[in-house]
Amino acid sequence: MPIVPQTDEEYHGGEGYSKSFLHKAWTKTPFHAKFGKRKETTALAVGKAAHIAILQPELLDTSVTRGPAARANSNVWKEAQDFADHAGTILLKPEDHDTVMLIRDLAAMVPEIVLMQSGDQYTETAAYHTDEETGLLLKTKPDIYSIEHRIIGDVKNMADASYLAFQRDIGKYGYHMQHAVYEDVWTKGTTLPVDGFFFIVFEKSDPPMVACYELLPSAIREGYEQYRAAVELVAKCEETGEWPGYPSGIQKIGLRRFDHKLTPAPEGPELDGEDEEGEDEEELDALPEA
């Protein structure tokens, strides 16, 4: 299948398995991946607008509408939303619109973005490839691919773009798997080589901040193995027609180690399946990932 310029709606509503589907099947359950619904949130709206501001700033004026200073459940806001829906634009709160404009100006000074936009490129363009081992149709939609420099750039809009926060988010949101899916499917689906892959992380703060990251080889290897395991899992579900969810029956469960305040935490097998401690971070990305 050729390279296809697609909107998010066309891409996610069409055939083929994306990184987000594979990651949800692997980290949640196949049932969640198969039957879960994508939710439109304010964070997603801001993420979409930020992507436009960073990658296609010339489309910003016709793609994003500054909303009124009104509550989201007010008649004034509902009227503005109706107008934006009719015009096909993204409606943002005034403060979010201001942030997106600042991100646009900041993006123009980020060397990695300037480099990738300096020559011919594919922006928000999907590629498809039929997996040789399983026959599954896989798809990917990089934010930007530089034809001249053979680099994929993926823009993330996060609550925290610091090193430690993004290091944690790599595992939480599967960005190491995303690296594998994007590079593998894009290379095979388009025959265009990938010599580099950068995450360009914008922080929704006042003022906005930006950091660029490149995965270490160890993270790339782990991401590829998880990607292949997820493909095999989904292929088995397709073959059997069964998309399992959580285990049936009664499961014994206890506290996480750090939730023991007045009694000693257990040691050994009783800790199996314990999650690491950490607060949830809100991902502001347009998908969270394709």
N, C-alpha and C positions, 0 to 999 in steps of 0.2 A: 504494500500500500504506500502511495507517495506521501511526501511531507504535506501536512494539511493545516492551514491556518484555521483555528477554531476558537470560539468563545469558551469560557469555562462551562457554560450550560451545555453546549454541544459536545464538549469533550467528556464531561462527567456523565452525560445522559446517553452517550453512544456506546457501542460495543467495545470490548477489550478490557483487560485488567490493568489498572494503574498501580502506582506505588502505594497510594493511600489504601486501596482495597487489599493489596498483599500484606501491608503492614498491619492493618486491622485484623485480618484473618490470622496472622502469626502471633500478634501480641494480645488480642482480645479473644475472639472465637470466629470461626468461619460463618456462624449464624449472624453475628454482628456485621461482618463485612457484606454478606449477601443481602440482608434485609434492613440494615440501618439506613436512615435517611440523612441526607446532608442538611444541616441547619444554617440558615442565613442569620447572622448576628451582626451587631454593630461593629464588632472586631473584624469580621470578614469584610464588611463594607469599607472600613478604614484601610484594611489590607489591600483590597482591590484598587482603591484610589491611590494608595501609596505606590503600588506596582506601576500604575499608569504614570504617575509623577516621575518615577525613577527611569522607566524604560521607554515610555512614549509621551514625554512631556508636551509634545505638540498637540496631543489629543485631550489634554486635561480640561481645557475650557469647554469642550463639547461633551465631555464624559462625566463630569462631576459638578454637582449643584450645591452651593452653600445654603444650608437650611436656615430657618428663622430661629431666633433665640426663644424657643418655646419648648414646653414639655412634649415628650414623644406621644403622649396620649391626648394632647390637645387638638382641637379642631384646626388650629392654624398649622400645626405640624402635619396633620393628616391631609390637609389640602396641598401642602408642599410636597408630600410624598406622592399624592395622586399626579401632580404635575411632573415630578421627576420620573415616575413610572411611565407616563405617557411619552415623555421626551427620551426615555431610555437612558437616563443618567443616574448616577449614584448620589443619593442625598446624604449630606454629612452635617453634623452639628457644627456651629460656627467655630468652636475651638478645635474640632477635628479637622475642619477645612483649613484652618490656619496652620496646623501641624503638617498637613500634607503639602502645603505650599512651601513650608520650610524644608521639608524632605526633598522636594524638587530642587530647591536651590543648593542643598547640601550634596545631592547626587551629582550635580554638575561639577563638583570639586573632588569627587572620589576617583583616584587614578585608575582603579580596576574597571570602573564603569566607563570612564572616558576611553580607556584602551579598547574595550569590547565594542564600543559604539563608533570607533574611529574608522571602521571599514564596513564591508558588507556583513550582514547578520540576519539571523532568523530570530524574531521576537514572538513569544507566545504562540509557538508553532508546534503542532503535534506530529509525532512519528509513531509508526506501528510496525510490529514485527511478530511473526508467528514463531513461537519457541520451538526449537528443533526437537527437544527431548519430550515435551508434553503435548505439543500441538496447540497450546493456549495462545490466544491473540493478546499480546502485551502492548501497552502504549505508554508514552511519556510525552510531556509537554514542558520542556525547559523554558525558563523565563527568557533567556537570551543565549544564543550560540553565535560566537564570532567565527565567521568563515575564514577570515584572514589568519587569526591567531589560534583557531581550533580549540576554543575554550568555551565551556559551559559556565554561565553565571546564574546562580539561584539567589533570588532576593527573599530575605526573611524579614518580617516586621514583628518584633518581639517586645515583650514588656521589659526585658533586660538583655542587653547585647554584650555584657561583660564576658570575659574568658570562662570563668567558672560556671556562670549561668548557661552559656551556650554549650559548654562541654556536657553539662547534665542534659540539656535539651536535645542534643544529638541522639542520645540513647532513648530518651522519653518519646520523641516524635519520629525516631527512625531515620534520621538524616543520613546515617551511614548506609542504610538500605537504599535510600533515595539516590545516593551517589552511584550505587551499583546498578539500579534500575535505569537511571537516566543514561549513564555511560553505555551500558550494554544494549539497551533498546534503541537508543539514538544512533549508535555506531552501526548496528546491524540493519536498522530500518531505513537509514538514509545513505549508508556507505560513507558518511563523513566522519573522519577520525576525531577523537577527543584526546587532546594532549594535556588538558588542565581543567580543573573544576574548582570554582570558588564559591563559597557562601558569603554573600554580602548582607550583613545583618544590621538593620536599622532599628534603633530603639525609640519607641514612642515615649519621649520624655520632653522636658522643657529645659533647654532646647533639645531637639532630636540629636542622637548620637549615632555613629556608624562604626562598625568593625568588620574586617574581612578575615575569613578563616579558610584553611585548606586542610583536609583530613590527613592524618598520619597513615602510613601504609597498614599498620595494625588495624585501625578502624575501618579502612577500606576492605581489608580481607574479611573482617567479621561481617561487614555489611553485605558483601557478596554471598557469603555462606547463608546468611539469614534470607536474603533474596531468593536463592535457589531452593531453600527449604520451604519458603512460603509458596513458591510456584508449584512445587511438588504437592504441598498440602491442598492447594486450590484445585490442582489437576485431579487429585483423588476424589475431592468433593464433586467435581464435575462428572467423573466416571461413575460414581456410586449414586449420585443424586441426593446425597445426604450432606447437610450443612450443620454439623453439631454445634451446640452451645455449651453452657456450663455442664459439668458432670451431674448426673442424676444421683439421687440418694442423699443421705445425711453425711455431711463432712464435719469432722472435728476441727475446731478452730480456737485459737487463743489470741492473746495480745501480742503485738509487736514488741520487740525487746525494749524499745525506748518508752513504751506505754506502761511499763512496770515502774510505778513510783514508790510504792510502799513495801513491795515484796520482791525477792530476787527474780530476775528473768531466768527462764529455763535454759538449759544447755542441751546441745546435741540434736537428735532427730526431731524433737518437738518444734524446732525452729524452721523446719523445712517449709519453703514457700514464702518466707518472710520477705517483705519489700523493704527497700532502703527508705530511710526517713528523708522527707523533703517536701516542701510546700509545692502546691500546684502552681505552675506559671501559665499565664494566659498567652496562648499563641495568637498573634494578630495577623497571621499570614492569610492570604486570599483563599487558600484551600485548607487545611494546612499543607498539604503537599499534593502534587499531581501524581 
